[in-house]
Amino acid sequence: MPVIAQWECARCRAVFAADAGHSVCPQCGGPLLVFYDNPALRQTAALRRKSMELPRSMPVGGIISPQ
């Protein structure tokens, strides 16, 4: 689950806390842009990549030629 760092108004650039419960700026009515906590996203992505890793195939021996 992505972690929200803060919200910022696209119009007046006012900054709001991550737990702000609105999607428009209460000061000017502009839309709020979301900024995510990047370290948390990197950790989440690393965990997903690790869990989705496919098993590696075992090395196959060389071809045995008849003598």
PDB file with one MODEL, atoms N, CA, C and O in Angstrom:
MODEL        1
ATOM      1  N   MET A   1       0.845  -1.176   0.000  1.00  0.00           N
ATOM      2  CA  MET A   1       0.000   0.000   0.000  1.00  0.00           C
ATOM      3  C   MET A   1       0.890   1.237   0.000  1.00  0.00           C
ATOM      4  O   MET A   1       1.715   1.395   0.900  1.00  0.00           O
ATOM      5  N   PRO A   2       0.744   2.112  -0.980  1.00  0.00           N
ATOM      6  CA  PRO A   2       1.568   3.319  -1.027  1.00  0.00           C
ATOM      7  C   PRO A   2       1.311   4.219   0.174  1.00  0.00           C
ATOM      8  O   PRO A   2       0.194   4.303   0.685  1.00  0.00           O
ATOM      9  N   VAL A   3       2.365   4.883   0.608  1.00  0.00           N
ATOM     10  CA  VAL A   3       2.271   5.784   1.750  1.00  0.00           C
ATOM     11  C   VAL A   3       2.258   7.216   1.230  1.00  0.00           C
ATOM     12  O   VAL A   3       3.171   7.624   0.512  1.00  0.00           O
ATOM     13  N   ILE A   4       1.237   7.976   1.586  1.00  0.00           N
ATOM     14  CA  ILE A   4       1.124   9.362   1.150  1.00  0.00           C
ATOM     15  C   ILE A   4       1.974  10.235   2.068  1.00  0.00           C
ATOM     16  O   ILE A   4       1.840  10.175   3.290  1.00  0.00           O
ATOM     17  N   ALA A   5       2.853  11.053   1.470  1.00  0.00           N
ATOM     18  CA  ALA A   5       3.702  11.958   2.239  1.00  0.00           C
ATOM     19  C   ALA A   5       2.985  13.277   2.508  1.00  0.00           C
ATOM     20  O   ALA A   5       2.982  13.766   3.638  1.00  0.00           O
ATOM     21  N   GLN A   6       2.375  13.854   1.467  1.00  0.00           N
ATOM     22  CA  GLN A   6       1.663  15.116   1.625  1.00  0.00           C
ATOM     23  C   GLN A   6       0.784  15.378   0.407  1.00  0.00           C
ATOM     24  O   GLN A   6       0.888  14.694  -0.611  1.00  0.00           O
ATOM     25  N   TRP A   7      -0.080  16.376   0.528  1.00  0.00           N
ATOM     26  CA  TRP A   7      -0.928  16.845  -0.563  1.00  0.00           C
ATOM     27  C   TRP A   7      -0.521  18.280  -0.868  1.00  0.00           C
ATOM     28  O   TRP A   7      -0.173  19.033   0.042  1.00  0.00           O
ATOM     29  N   GLU A   8      -0.562  18.666  -2.155  1.00  0.00           N
ATOM     30  CA  GLU A   8      -0.225  20.044  -2.536  1.00  0.00           C
ATOM     31  C   GLU A   8      -1.248  20.543  -3.543  1.00  0.00           C
ATOM     32  O   GLU A   8      -1.626  19.826  -4.470  1.00  0.00           O
ATOM     33  N   CYS A   9      -1.695  21.786  -3.348  1.00  0.00           N
ATOM     34  CA  CYS A   9      -2.664  22.378  -4.260  1.00  0.00           C
ATOM     35  C   CYS A   9      -1.974  22.719  -5.580  1.00  0.00           C
ATOM     36  O   CYS A   9      -0.904  23.327  -5.585  1.00  0.00           O
ATOM     37  N   ALA A  10      -2.583  22.332  -6.690  1.00  0.00           N
ATOM     38  CA  ALA A  10      -2.018  22.610  -8.006  1.00  0.00           C
ATOM     39  C   ALA A  10      -2.136  24.093  -8.358  1.00  0.00           C
ATOM     40  O   ALA A  10      -1.384  24.591  -9.196  1.00  0.00           O
ATOM     41  N   ARG A  11      -3.057  24.786  -7.737  1.00  0.00           N
ATOM     42  CA  ARG A  11      -3.291  26.189  -8.069  1.00  0.00           C
ATOM     43  C   ARG A  11      -2.487  27.145  -7.173  1.00  0.00           C
ATOM     44  O   ARG A  11      -1.721  27.963  -7.683  1.00  0.00           O
ATOM     45  N   CYS A  12      -2.649  27.053  -5.857  1.00  0.00           N
ATOM     46  CA  CYS A  12      -2.003  28.019  -4.948  1.00  0.00           C
ATOM     47  C   CYS A  12      -0.770  27.460  -4.242  1.00  0.00           C
ATOM     48  O   CYS A  12      -0.115  28.183  -3.492  1.00  0.00           O
ATOM     49  N   ARG A  13      -0.441  26.180  -4.470  1.00  0.00           N
ATOM     50  CA  ARG A  13       0.745  25.512  -3.905  1.00  0.00           C
ATOM     51  C   ARG A  13       0.711  25.378  -2.377  1.00  0.00           C
ATOM     52  O   ARG A  13       1.758  25.211  -1.751  1.00  0.00           O
ATOM     53  N   ALA A  14      -0.466  25.449  -1.783  1.00  0.00           N
ATOM     54  CA  ALA A  14      -0.590  25.215  -0.341  1.00  0.00           C
ATOM     55  C   ALA A  14      -0.333  23.735  -0.074  1.00  0.00           C
ATOM     56  O   ALA A  14      -0.736  22.877  -0.859  1.00  0.00           O
ATOM     57  N   VAL A  15       0.339  23.441   1.037  1.00  0.00           N
ATOM     58  CA  VAL A  15       0.687  22.057   1.385  1.00  0.00           C
ATOM     59  C   VAL A  15      -0.169  21.611   2.565  1.00  0.00           C
ATOM     60  O   VAL A  15      -0.388  22.361   3.516  1.00  0.00           O
ATOM     61  N   PHE A  16      -0.654  20.355   2.477  1.00  0.00           N
ATOM     62  CA  PHE A  16      -1.506  19.792   3.521  1.00  0.00           C
ATOM     63  C   PHE A  16      -0.931  18.472   4.004  1.00  0.00           C
ATOM     64  O   PHE A  16      -0.199  17.799   3.278  1.00  0.00           O
ATOM     65  N   ALA A  17      -1.262  18.112   5.218  1.00  0.00           N
ATOM     66  CA  ALA A  17      -0.769  16.869   5.823  1.00  0.00           C
ATOM     67  C   ALA A  17      -1.288  15.654   5.063  1.00  0.00           C
ATOM     68  O   ALA A  17      -2.277  15.725   4.334  1.00  0.00           O
ATOM     69  N   ALA A  18      -0.596  14.548   5.253  1.00  0.00           N
ATOM     70  CA  ALA A  18      -0.939  13.301   4.557  1.00  0.00           C
ATOM     71  C   ALA A  18      -2.334  12.798   4.913  1.00  0.00           C
ATOM     72  O   ALA A  18      -2.981  12.132   4.105  1.00  0.00           O
ATOM     73  N   ASP A  19      -2.791  13.110   6.099  1.00  0.00           N
ATOM     74  CA  ASP A  19      -4.097  12.615   6.536  1.00  0.00           C
ATOM     75  C   ASP A  19      -5.239  13.583   6.211  1.00  0.00           C
ATOM     76  O   ASP A  19      -6.334  13.457   6.760  1.00  0.00           O
ATOM     77  N   ALA A  20      -4.987  14.549   5.318  1.00  0.00           N
ATOM     78  CA  ALA A  20      -6.036  15.490   4.917  1.00  0.00           C
ATOM     79  C   ALA A  20      -7.179  14.704   4.269  1.00  0.00           C
ATOM     80  O   ALA A  20      -6.951  13.842   3.419  1.00  0.00           O
ATOM     81  N   GLY A  21      -8.377  15.006   4.672  1.00  0.00           N
ATOM     82  CA  GLY A  21      -9.525  14.235   4.201  1.00  0.00           C
ATOM     83  C   GLY A  21     -10.286  14.889   3.069  1.00  0.00           C
ATOM     84  O   GLY A  21     -11.499  14.708   2.963  1.00  0.00           O
ATOM     85  N   HIS A  22      -9.609  15.646   2.217  1.00  0.00           N
ATOM     86  CA  HIS A  22     -10.301  16.294   1.113  1.00  0.00           C
ATOM     87  C   HIS A  22      -9.481  16.198  -0.167  1.00  0.00           C
ATOM     88  O   HIS A  22      -8.272  15.974  -0.116  1.00  0.00           O
ATOM     89  N   SER A  23     -10.133  16.367  -1.313  1.00  0.00           N
ATOM     90  CA  SER A  23      -9.443  16.249  -2.598  1.00  0.00           C
ATOM     91  C   SER A  23      -9.331  17.583  -3.328  1.00  0.00           C
ATOM     92  O   SER A  23      -8.701  17.667  -4.382  1.00  0.00           O
ATOM     93  N   VAL A  24      -9.942  18.623  -2.766  1.00  0.00           N
ATOM     94  CA  VAL A  24      -9.792  19.968  -3.315  1.00  0.00           C
ATOM     95  C   VAL A  24      -9.274  20.892  -2.222  1.00  0.00           C
ATOM     96  O   VAL A  24      -9.525  20.676  -1.037  1.00  0.00           O
ATOM     97  N   CYS A  25      -8.556  21.914  -2.633  1.00  0.00           N
ATOM     98  CA  CYS A  25      -7.958  22.863  -1.692  1.00  0.00           C
ATOM     99  C   CYS A  25      -9.050  23.664  -0.989  1.00  0.00           C
ATOM    100  O   CYS A  25      -9.899  24.256  -1.655  1.00  0.00           O
ATOM    101  N   PRO A  26      -9.045  23.693   0.345  1.00  0.00           N
ATOM    102  CA  PRO A  26     -10.057  24.464   1.061  1.00  0.00           C
ATOM    103  C   PRO A  26      -9.841  25.974   0.928  1.00  0.00           C
ATOM    104  O   PRO A  26     -10.746  26.756   1.221  1.00  0.00           O
ATOM    105  N   GLN A  27      -8.647  26.389   0.489  1.00  0.00           N
ATOM    106  CA  GLN A  27      -8.351  27.817   0.373  1.00  0.00           C
ATOM    107  C   GLN A  27      -8.792  28.402  -0.964  1.00  0.00           C
ATOM    108  O   GLN A  27      -9.375  29.485  -1.007  1.00  0.00           O
ATOM    109  N   CYS A  28      -8.511  27.681  -2.070  1.00  0.00           N
ATOM    110  CA  CYS A  28      -8.819  28.240  -3.394  1.00  0.00           C
ATOM    111  C   CYS A  28      -9.707  27.342  -4.253  1.00  0.00           C
ATOM    112  O   CYS A  28     -10.167  27.776  -5.309  1.00  0.00           O
ATOM    113  N   GLY A  29      -9.960  26.109  -3.831  1.00  0.00           N
ATOM    114  CA  GLY A  29     -10.804  25.192  -4.592  1.00  0.00           C
ATOM    115  C   GLY A  29     -10.077  24.437  -5.691  1.00  0.00           C
ATOM    116  O   GLY A  29     -10.704  23.722  -6.473  1.00  0.00           O
ATOM    117  N   GLY A  30      -8.758  24.590  -5.759  1.00  0.00           N
ATOM    118  CA  GLY A  30      -7.968  23.887  -6.768  1.00  0.00           C
ATOM    119  C   GLY A  30      -7.807  22.412  -6.419  1.00  0.00           C
ATOM    120  O   GLY A  30      -8.001  22.019  -5.269  1.00  0.00           O
ATOM    121  N   PRO A  31      -7.449  21.588  -7.419  1.00  0.00           N
ATOM    122  CA  PRO A  31      -7.253  20.160  -7.152  1.00  0.00           C
ATOM    123  C   PRO A  31      -5.977  19.917  -6.352  1.00  0.00           C
ATOM    124  O   PRO A  31      -4.983  20.624  -6.518  1.00  0.00           O
ATOM    125  N   LEU A  32      -6.016  18.917  -5.490  1.00  0.00           N
ATOM    126  CA  LEU A  32      -4.840  18.567  -4.700  1.00  0.00           C
ATOM    127  C   LEU A  32      -4.047  17.471  -5.391  1.00  0.00           C
ATOM    128  O   LEU A  32      -4.612  16.479  -5.850  1.00  0.00           O
ATOM    129  N   LEU A  33      -2.742  17.654  -5.462  1.00  0.00           N
ATOM    130  CA  LEU A  33      -1.831  16.655  -6.017  1.00  0.00           C
ATOM    131  C   LEU A  33      -1.260  15.843  -4.871  1.00  0.00           C
ATOM    132  O   LEU A  33      -0.939  16.393  -3.817  1.00  0.00           O
ATOM    133  N   VAL A  34      -1.134  14.563  -5.062  1.00  0.00           N
ATOM    134  CA  VAL A  34      -0.620  13.695  -4.015  1.00  0.00           C
ATOM    135  C   VAL A  34       0.876  13.457  -4.230  1.00  0.00           C
ATOM    136  O   VAL A  34       1.326  13.270  -5.360  1.00  0.00           O
ATOM    137  N   PHE A  35       1.635  13.465  -3.144  1.00  0.00           N
ATOM    138  CA  PHE A  35       3.060  13.145  -3.169  1.00  0.00           C
ATOM    139  C   PHE A  35       3.261  11.942  -2.255  1.00  0.00           C
ATOM    140  O   PHE A  35       2.884  11.958  -1.083  1.00  0.00           O
ATOM    141  N   TYR A  36       3.865  10.897  -2.821  1.00  0.00           N
ATOM    142  CA  TYR A  36       4.054   9.656  -2.071  1.00  0.00           C
ATOM    143  C   TYR A  36       5.420   9.623  -1.416  1.00  0.00           C
ATOM    144  O   TYR A  36       6.355  10.286  -1.865  1.00  0.00           O
ATOM    145  N   ASP A  37       5.527   8.841  -0.347  1.00  0.00           N
ATOM    146  CA  ASP A  37       6.783   8.630   0.362  1.00  0.00           C
ATOM    147  C   ASP A  37       7.601   7.628  -0.447  1.00  0.00           C
ATOM    148  O   ASP A  37       7.324   6.429  -0.398  1.00  0.00           O
ATOM    149  N   ASN A  38       8.596   8.093  -1.184  1.00  0.00           N
ATOM    150  CA  ASN A  38       9.353   7.246  -2.097  1.00  0.00           C
ATOM    151  C   ASN A  38      10.089   6.088  -1.426  1.00  0.00           C
ATOM    152  O   ASN A  38      10.048   4.983  -1.967  1.00  0.00           O
ATOM    153  N   PRO A  39      10.765   6.264  -0.273  1.00  0.00           N
ATOM    154  CA  PRO A  39      11.412   5.104   0.352  1.00  0.00           C
ATOM    155  C   PRO A  39      10.425   3.986   0.660  1.00  0.00           C
ATOM    156  O   PRO A  39      10.753   2.810   0.505  1.00  0.00           O
ATOM    157  N   ALA A  40       9.236   4.339   1.090  1.00  0.00           N
ATOM    158  CA  ALA A  40       8.226   3.312   1.367  1.00  0.00           C
ATOM    159  C   ALA A  40       7.821   2.609   0.076  1.00  0.00           C
ATOM    160  O   ALA A  40       7.602   1.398   0.075  1.00  0.00           O
ATOM    161  N   LEU A  41       7.719   3.358  -1.028  1.00  0.00           N
ATOM    162  CA  LEU A  41       7.372   2.740  -2.306  1.00  0.00           C
ATOM    163  C   LEU A  41       8.476   1.807  -2.784  1.00  0.00           C
ATOM    164  O   LEU A  41       8.198   0.720  -3.291  1.00  0.00           O
ATOM    165  N   ARG A  42       9.730   2.228  -2.623  1.00  0.00           N
ATOM    166  CA  ARG A  42      10.839   1.373  -3.043  1.00  0.00           C
ATOM    167  C   ARG A  42      10.847   0.078  -2.250  1.00  0.00           C
ATOM    168  O   ARG A  42      11.099  -0.990  -2.809  1.00  0.00           O
ATOM    169  N   GLN A  43      10.574   0.160  -0.958  1.00  0.00           N
ATOM    170  CA  GLN A  43      10.558  -1.039  -0.118  1.00  0.00           C
ATOM    171  C   GLN A  43       9.416  -1.961  -0.551  1.00  0.00           C
ATOM    172  O   GLN A  43       9.599  -3.175  -0.642  1.00  0.00           O
ATOM    173  N   THR A  44       8.243  -1.389  -0.817  1.00  0.00           N
ATOM    174  CA  THR A  44       7.107  -2.182  -1.262  1.00  0.00           C
ATOM    175  C   THR A  44       7.401  -2.847  -2.599  1.00  0.00           C
ATOM    176  O   THR A  44       7.082  -4.020  -2.792  1.00  0.00           O
ATOM    177  N   ALA A  45       8.012  -2.100  -3.530  1.00  0.00           N
ATOM    178  CA  ALA A  45       8.336  -2.650  -4.846  1.00  0.00           C
ATOM    179  C   ALA A  45       9.364  -3.772  -4.722  1.00  0.00           C
ATOM    180  O   ALA A  45       9.263  -4.786  -5.412  1.00  0.00           O
ATOM    181  N   ALA A  46      10.349  -3.595  -3.849  1.00  0.00           N
ATOM    182  CA  ALA A  46      11.363  -4.639  -3.657  1.00  0.00           C
ATOM    183  C   ALA A  46      10.724  -5.911  -3.105  1.00  0.00           C
ATOM    184  O   ALA A  46      11.083  -7.012  -3.523  1.00  0.00           O
ATOM    185  N   LEU A  47       9.796  -5.774  -2.184  1.00  0.00           N
ATOM    186  CA  LEU A  47       9.128  -6.952  -1.622  1.00  0.00           C
ATOM    187  C   LEU A  47       8.292  -7.658  -2.677  1.00  0.00           C
ATOM    188  O   LEU A  47       8.247  -8.887  -2.719  1.00  0.00           O
ATOM    189  N   ARG A  48       7.627  -6.877  -3.534  1.00  0.00           N
ATOM    190  CA  ARG A  48       6.816  -7.491  -4.597  1.00  0.00           C
ATOM    191  C   ARG A  48       7.700  -8.227  -5.591  1.00  0.00           C
ATOM    192  O   ARG A  48       7.379  -9.339  -6.009  1.00  0.00           O
ATOM    193  N   ARG A  49       8.835  -7.597  -5.976  1.00  0.00           N
ATOM    194  CA  ARG A  49       9.740  -8.253  -6.915  1.00  0.00           C
ATOM    195  C   ARG A  49      10.259  -9.553  -6.326  1.00  0.00           C
ATOM    196  O   ARG A  49      10.355 -10.565  -7.021  1.00  0.00           O
ATOM    197  N   LYS A  50      10.594  -9.524  -5.040  1.00  0.00           N
ATOM    198  CA  LYS A  50      11.135 -10.714  -4.391  1.00  0.00           C
ATOM    199  C   LYS A  50      10.089 -11.825  -4.349  1.00  0.00           C
ATOM    200  O   LYS A  50      10.413 -12.993  -4.568  1.00  0.00           O
ATOM    201  N   SER A  51       8.844 -11.467  -4.068  1.00  0.00           N
ATOM    202  CA  SER A  51       7.803 -12.489  -3.979  1.00  0.00           C
ATOM    203  C   SER A  51       7.415 -13.027  -5.353  1.00  0.00           C
ATOM    204  O   SER A  51       6.879 -14.131  -5.449  1.00  0.00           O
ATOM    205  N   MET A  52       7.676 -12.263  -6.426  1.00  0.00           N
ATOM    206  CA  MET A  52       7.305 -12.691  -7.764  1.00  0.00           C
ATOM    207  C   MET A  52       8.457 -13.380  -8.491  1.00  0.00           C
ATOM    208  O   MET A  52       8.304 -13.784  -9.643  1.00  0.00           O
ATOM    209  N   GLU A  53       9.595 -13.517  -7.838  1.00  0.00           N
ATOM    210  CA  GLU A  53      10.756 -14.117  -8.481  1.00  0.00           C
ATOM    211  C   GLU A  53      10.474 -15.569  -8.853  1.00  0.00           C
ATOM    212  O   GLU A  53       9.987 -16.347  -8.032  1.00  0.00           O
ATOM    213  N   LEU A  54      10.776 -15.918 -10.069  1.00  0.00           N
ATOM    214  CA  LEU A  54      10.567 -17.287 -10.519  1.00  0.00           C
ATOM    215  C   LEU A  54      11.727 -18.166 -10.063  1.00  0.00           C
ATOM    216  O   LEU A  54      12.853 -17.687  -9.928  1.00  0.00           O
ATOM    217  N   PRO A  55      11.462 -19.434  -9.830  1.00  0.00           N
ATOM    218  CA  PRO A  55      12.559 -20.318  -9.433  1.00  0.00           C
ATOM    219  C   PRO A  55      13.578 -20.419 -10.566  1.00  0.00           C
ATOM    220  O   PRO A  55      13.214 -20.486 -11.741  1.00  0.00           O
ATOM    221  N   ARG A  56      14.830 -20.428 -10.205  1.00  0.00           N
ATOM    222  CA  ARG A  56      15.889 -20.529 -11.203  1.00  0.00           C
ATOM    223  C   ARG A  56      16.043 -21.991 -11.615  1.00  0.00           C
ATOM    224  O   ARG A  56      15.917 -22.900 -10.794  1.00  0.00           O
ATOM    225  N   SER A  57      16.315 -22.198 -12.887  1.00  0.00           N
ATOM    226  CA  SER A  57      16.467 -23.573 -13.361  1.00  0.00           C
ATOM    227  C   SER A  57      17.831 -24.115 -12.933  1.00  0.00           C
ATOM    228  O   SER A  57      18.808 -23.376 -12.812  1.00  0.00           O
ATOM    229  N   MET A  58      17.863 -25.377 -12.717  1.00  0.00           N
ATOM    230  CA  MET A  58      19.111 -26.038 -12.322  1.00  0.00           C
ATOM    231  C   MET A  58      20.009 -26.177 -13.549  1.00  0.00           C
ATOM    232  O   MET A  58      19.513 -26.410 -14.651  1.00  0.00           O
ATOM    233  N   PRO A  59      21.307 -26.039 -13.375  1.00  0.00           N
ATOM    234  CA  PRO A  59      22.195 -26.208 -14.521  1.00  0.00           C
ATOM    235  C   PRO A  59      22.116 -27.637 -15.058  1.00  0.00           C
ATOM    236  O   PRO A  59      22.077 -28.603 -14.296  1.00  0.00           O
ATOM    237  N   VAL A  60      22.092 -27.745 -16.358  1.00  0.00           N
ATOM    238  CA  VAL A  60      21.989 -29.041 -17.020  1.00  0.00           C
ATOM    239  C   VAL A  60      23.391 -29.484 -17.404  1.00  0.00           C
ATOM    240  O   VAL A  60      24.205 -28.678 -17.853  1.00  0.00           O
ATOM    241  N   GLY A  61      23.666 -30.760 -17.226  1.00  0.00           N
ATOM    242  CA  GLY A  61      24.988 -31.295 -17.566  1.00  0.00           C
ATOM    243  C   GLY A  61      25.236 -31.265 -19.064  1.00  0.00           C
ATOM    244  O   GLY A  61      24.309 -31.064 -19.848  1.00  0.00           O
ATOM    245  N   GLY A  62      26.464 -31.463 -19.455  1.00  0.00           N
ATOM    246  CA  GLY A  62      26.835 -31.443 -20.882  1.00  0.00           C
ATOM    247  C   GLY A  62      26.281 -32.661 -21.626  1.00  0.00           C
ATOM    248  O   GLY A  62      25.789 -33.607 -21.012  1.00  0.00           O
ATOM    249  N   ILE A  63      26.366 -32.621 -22.910  1.00  0.00           N
ATOM    250  CA  ILE A  63      25.878 -33.726 -23.752  1.00  0.00           C
ATOM    251  C   ILE A  63      26.871 -34.880 -23.663  1.00  0.00           C
ATOM    252  O   ILE A  63      28.081 -34.698 -23.795  1.00  0.00           O
ATOM    253  N   ILE A  64      26.327 -36.064 -23.437  1.00  0.00           N
ATOM    254  CA  ILE A  64      27.177 -37.260 -23.370  1.00  0.00           C
ATOM    255  C   ILE A  64      27.155 -37.929 -24.744  1.00  0.00           C
ATOM    256  O   ILE A  64      26.103 -38.351 -25.225  1.00  0.00           O
ATOM    257  N   SER A  65      28.306 -38.017 -25.351  1.00  0.00           N
ATOM    258  CA  SER A  65      28.369 -38.644 -26.681  1.00  0.00           C
ATOM    259  C   SER A  65      28.685 -40.134 -26.534  1.00  0.00           C
ATOM    260  O   SER A  65      29.461 -40.523 -25.662  1.00  0.00           O
ATOM    261  N   PRO A  66      28.085 -40.962 -27.387  1.00  0.00           N
ATOM    262  CA  PRO A  66      28.347 -42.393 -27.312  1.00  0.00           C
ATOM    263  C   PRO A  66      29.803 -42.688 -27.701  1.00  0.00           C
ATOM    264  O   PRO A  66      30.385 -42.006 -28.544  1.00  0.00           O
ATOM    265  N   GLN A  67      30.371 -43.712 -27.069  1.00  0.00           N
ATOM    266  CA  GLN A  67      31.773 -44.083 -27.355  1.00  0.00           C
ATOM    267  C   GLN A  67      31.869 -45.304 -28.181  1.00  0.00           C
ATOM    268  O   GLN A  67      32.971 -45.744 -28.506  1.00  0.00           O
TER     269      GLN A  67
ENDMDL
END
